[in-house]
Amino acid sequence: MNEIDKIINKKNTISLLKDLVSIHSPYFHELPVLDYIHKWLKSRDLPAEYHYYEEEKITKFKGANIIGKISKGKDGPTILLNGHVDTVNICEGWIRNPLEPKSEENKLYGLGSLDMKSGVCAILLALEAFKEVKQDFNGSILYTFVSDEEGPYGLGTHYIIEDKIAENVDVAIVPEPSSGFTGMDFPCVCLGARGGYQYDINLVGNSAHAATPELGLSAIKDASKLIIELEKTQLIEDEKLGKGSICIIGIIGGGQACSVADKTTISIYRHIVNLEDKDTIIKEVKEAALKAGIQCDYEIRFREAPTKAWDGFMPYTVDEEDYYTKLFLETIEGTLGKKANISYFSSIGDFNQLASRLDVPTIIFGPSGQNFHGADEWVNVEDVVDTAKVIYNYLSELLD
């Protein structure tokens, strides 16, 4: 057994992943798992420090990340390894205890096992192997274990960027479960993702007695007409990301007792592709309102954001001919003996922030599994081992 296999193997992977999964860390409650990762890194003589931040405008959340950087002081590229340590909250329907990870055959069950404590595990093992094996190398490796990816704003990575910790990186690797996300066989690489904005349409009509509704102007009725027309919107199609989507996620409001509804708010999540942005959304709402013939006054209000720099998730794609991308795909083939499937993720994540705000190729690569954000979530353990090996080999090739 070589030095790499002594560290990156199934036994170590299951042990570390079980530890991570057993620490309950829903978004906004990540400190216990961050403490564990900090101690784990320190015990292996890998640099690790807390990066604290505070979002004062909306959530009032005081959060933390764990960051570290290894370098020999030689010129070369800087590789960013980014993984989120938080999970969604426990949902209904679990047959197993979500916080008592169970290994059954090649599956490991538990909350966050797939999304994305498996990716965090892969980064940690790859870093440990790299430190033990590579005595000299060029460039540097920056690693960030972040909070609040599953929360409303992706604050952990937002402040990694905002505080200029990730300045001058050349490529970002995010081991989110690309095979699990897409349903494609492992290995699968996502070379981009759709973006998205959440927004409300507030409609104001006129109240009247329910006995004489014709004397009023129903905001609910106009909202219904507007929803129907929005659903008919002809969306552009991107060659790689496909089409965006318009999802009505809520409708609230109404009138007083026995009265015509004079106020209604429609909440919408709009996934977007390249060449779409906030102006696209404003235009399509105005066109839908015109076609619907609505008479109510209305306003479009985008979700309030912590800063103007990050009020939505921008879509992105990575060129397959980019040097860093080609080398990553070659590393997969060299490590696993087969070519990677190429795909694109249909939703949003920290990878959107890294790609659009740092303007670097951002590659999503991780294991297969099922039920992320759902009951009885599980990950393919052998894929986690292979993900760690690919990351290690990529670091070795790129920084040689």
N, C-alpha and C positions, 0 to 999 in steps of 0.2 A: 504494500500500500504506500503510495507516494504522500508527500507532506500535505498536498491539497486535499486528497481523499480522507486523510486523518481528521480534517476539520469539516469539510463539506461532505457530509454523508447523511444517510437517512436517520440514523440514531440521534445525531446531534440536532438535526433539523426538527425532529419530533419533540425532543426535549425542550429546545428553545421556543418553538412555536406554542407548545402547551403552556409554558410559562407566560408568554405574551397574551395568549387568549384568556387565560384564567384571571388576568387583571382587568377588572371592569373599567372601561375607559370610553364611555359615550362622550360625544363632543361637549366641550366646556367642562369636562371632568377627567382630564388626561394626566394629571400630575403623577399619580402612582405608577403608571406604566412608563412615563418619562424618567422617573427616579430609577426604575429597574434598568432601563436602557443606559442611563448615565453610569450606573454601577457596573453594568456588564462591560461597557467600553473601557472604563477606568481599570477594571480588573485584568484587562488584556493590554494595558498600556497604550490604548488608543486615545487620542485627544478627544475630550468631550467637555462642553460647557453649556450652561443654561442660557438661553436667549429669552429674556422676558419682554413682554409687550402689553400694552393696554389700549383697548378700543374704547374711546371715551364718548363717542358721538351717539351710538345707537344701542349696542349691547351692554356697554360698561364692563366688558369682560376683560379680566386680567389673565393673560395666558402665558404659555411658555413653549419653547422648542428646545431640542437638544441639537447642537451643532458641533462639528469638528472638521479639521483639515489636516491632511498628511502630505508632506512634501519633503524633498531633499534639497530644495533651493535651486534646482536646475530648471532651465527654460523648458517649456512644453505646454501642452494644453491643460486646461482645468476641466475636470469632469465633475458634474454635480449629480449626486445620488440623492433622490428625494423620496421620502415615504411618510404617509400620515399614520399616526398611532391611534387615532380615535375611531370609534365605530358609531353606527346608528344606535338608537335605543332598542331594547329588547321588544320584539313584536309578539303578537299572539301566535299560537300554533306550534311552538317547539315541543317535540316529543322528548328530546334530550335536554339536559341542563345546559343552557347556552354558555355558562361560565365554568363548566367542568369538561374541558376538551377530551374527546374520546377518539382514539385511533382505531379504525376498523378497516382491515385489509390495507388499501392504499389511500384511504380517505381519513382526514382529520376533521372532526365536527366541532363547531363552536362559534360563538359570536365573533365576527371579524377574522375568522380563520382564512377566508378567501380575500375579503376586502377590508384592509389590506395588510394584516399582520403577517401574512405569508411573504409579502414583498419586503416588509421591514426585516423579517427573519433572513431573507436572502441577502439583503444588503449587509447585515451584521456578519454573517458567515463569510461573505466575500471579502469584507474588510479584514476580518481576522486572518483569513488565509493569505491575503495580500501582504499584510504586515509580517507574517511569519516567513513567507517564502521570498519576497522581493526585497533584497537588501539595498538595492540601488535602482532608481528610476528617475525619469524626467517628469516635468509637469507636477500636477497636484490633484488630489481628490478632496472635494468638499462634500460632506454629507450632512443632510438636514432631516431630522425626525420631527415632524410638525404636528401641531394640534389643529382642531376645528376644520378639517377638510370636509367632513360630513355636515357641518353646521351651515349657517346661512351665508357666510361670506368667504370661507377659506382663509380665515384670519392668520393662521400660522404661516403659510407660504406668503400671504400678502405682506406681512411684516418682515419676512426674510428678504423680500424684494425692496420694500419701503426703506428698510434700514441698511440697504446696500451690502448685505452679507454675500449676495450671489453675484456681485458685479464681476464682469470680465470672465464668466464661465464660457466655455466653448461648446459644450453639449450637455444635455440633461437626460438622465435615465430615470424613469419613474416605473418601478416594478408593480404597478397596479395589475390586477389579473386580466390581462388582455384576452386570453383564451376564454376565461370565465365570462367576461363582458360580452364577447362577440359570439360565443358558442362554437367557435372554430377550433379545430384540433391544435393542440400544442405541438410545436412552438408557433405562436402567432404574435406578430408585431403590429401594433397600431401606430401608424405614421400620421396621426392627426385626429382631430375631434371636432364635432360641431360645437358651437358656442350657444349662448342663451341670455335672455333678459326676462325678468319678471316685472310685470306692470299691471296697473289697475286702470279701468275706465270708469270714471264717476259720472253718473247720469242724474240730472235734476229735472223733474217734471212739475206738475201742479196738482195739489191735493183737491179732492172733492168728495162728497158723500158717496158711499158705495151704492146708494139707491139711484144716484144719477152720475154714473161713471163717465158719461159722455161730456160732462162739464169739466172734467179734470184731464190731466195728461200723465199717463202711467209710465213711470220710469222702468218698471218691470217689463211692461209690454215692449217698449223700445229696446230695452236690453236684450230681450229674446230675439227680436228682429235682427239686432246687430250681431248677436252670436251666430245666427244662421248664416248671415252674409260673410262673417269672418271665416267660418268653416269652409266657405266656397272659394277662398282666396287661392289664386294660382301662384304657387311658389316656384321660384327658380330652382334648377337642379345643378348641383356642383358635380363635376366629373368624378370626384373621389368621395366627397362627404354625402352625396345624395341630396335630398331635399330637407329643408327645415320642417318644423311642425308647430302647430298652434294648438295649445291644450288649455281648455277652460278649467281652471283649478278651483274656482269658487265664485259664488254669487250671493251677496248679502244685501240687506236693506228692505225697505217696504214703506208702508204708511201707518198711520194711526189706526185704532180700532174702527172698523166699518168705514174705511177711507181708501181712496185711490193712492197707490204707492207713489210718493213724490221723490224718493231717493233710492238709488240702487248702485252697487259697485260690482263690476265684473273683474275677477282676478284671472290673469292669463300668464302661462309660461310659454315663451316663444323660443324654440330652438332655432338657431340661425346657421347659415353656411357662409362660405366666402362670398364677398360682394353684398352681404346683408349687414345692417347695423340698426341703430336706434331710428335713424331717419326712414329706413325701410318700414319699420313697424308703425311709425306715425303716419306714413303715407297710406299703408294698407288699412289702418283703422278709419282714416278719413274717407277712403274710397268705399269701404263697407258701410259706413254711416250714410253716405250719399245714396248708395244702392238700396239700403234698407228704408230710406225715407224717414228716418227718425226725426222727431220734432223736439225732443228734450235737448237742453244744453248738456254738453259733455266735456270732460277734460281727460287727458291721458297723463297718468302720473307713474313714472318709473320708480321702482323700489329704491328707497333711500340707501345710499352707499356710504361706507366709512370715509372714503376719499374719492375725489373725482377721477383719480388714476385707476380706480377699480370699481366701476358701477355696473359692470356686466362681464360675461365670459365671451371673449372673442374666439371665433373658430380659427383653426390653423391646419396646415398640412406640411409635411416634411418631404423634401425632394428625395426620391429613392437614389438619385445619383450623387447626393451630398456625400462628401468624404466620410464623415462620421457615421452616416447611415449605412453606407456600403460596407464599412468595416464591421459594423455591428451585425449586419446580415451574414457576412462572411464568418464572423466569430460563432454565430449560432450553428451554421452548417459545419464548421470545423469541430465544434464541441459535441454536437448531437448527431452528426452524420446525416442530417437532412435539412432541406431548405425550410425557411420560415414561411408560413402563410402571412400575407400582407392584408391588413384591414384598417378600418377607421372607426373610432368610437362614436356612438350616436349621441352621447350626452357630455356632461361637463365635469371638470375636476381641476385640481391644482396644476395639471399639465397645461391647461389653457393659459393660466397666469404665466408660467415659466416661458412658454413659447411666444406669447404675444407681447409680454412686457420686457422680457430679457432679450427677445429676438434671437433665440438660439434653437437649433434643431432639438426637439424634445421627443424622445422615443418611449413609448409605453410597451413594456414587456413583462409578462408575469404568467402565473400558472393557470391551469384549468380548474374547474370546480363549478358548484351551482349554489343557488339560493342566496346570493349576496343581497343584503337588505331584506332578507326573508327568513322564515323559520328553517331550522336544521341546515344552516349554512355549512358547506364543507369545501375543502381544498384537496387537490391531488398532491400528495406528499412528494412523490418522485419528481413532479414538475417543479416543486419548490427547490429541491436539491439541484435540478438542472438549471433553474433560473439563477441560483447562486453561482454555479460553475460558469455560466455564460458571462455574468457580470465580472467575475474574477478574471476570466480569460480576456474580456474586452479591456479591462483596466491594464492588464499585462501587455496586450498588443499595442494599445494606444500610447502607453507611457514608457515603452521600451527604449 
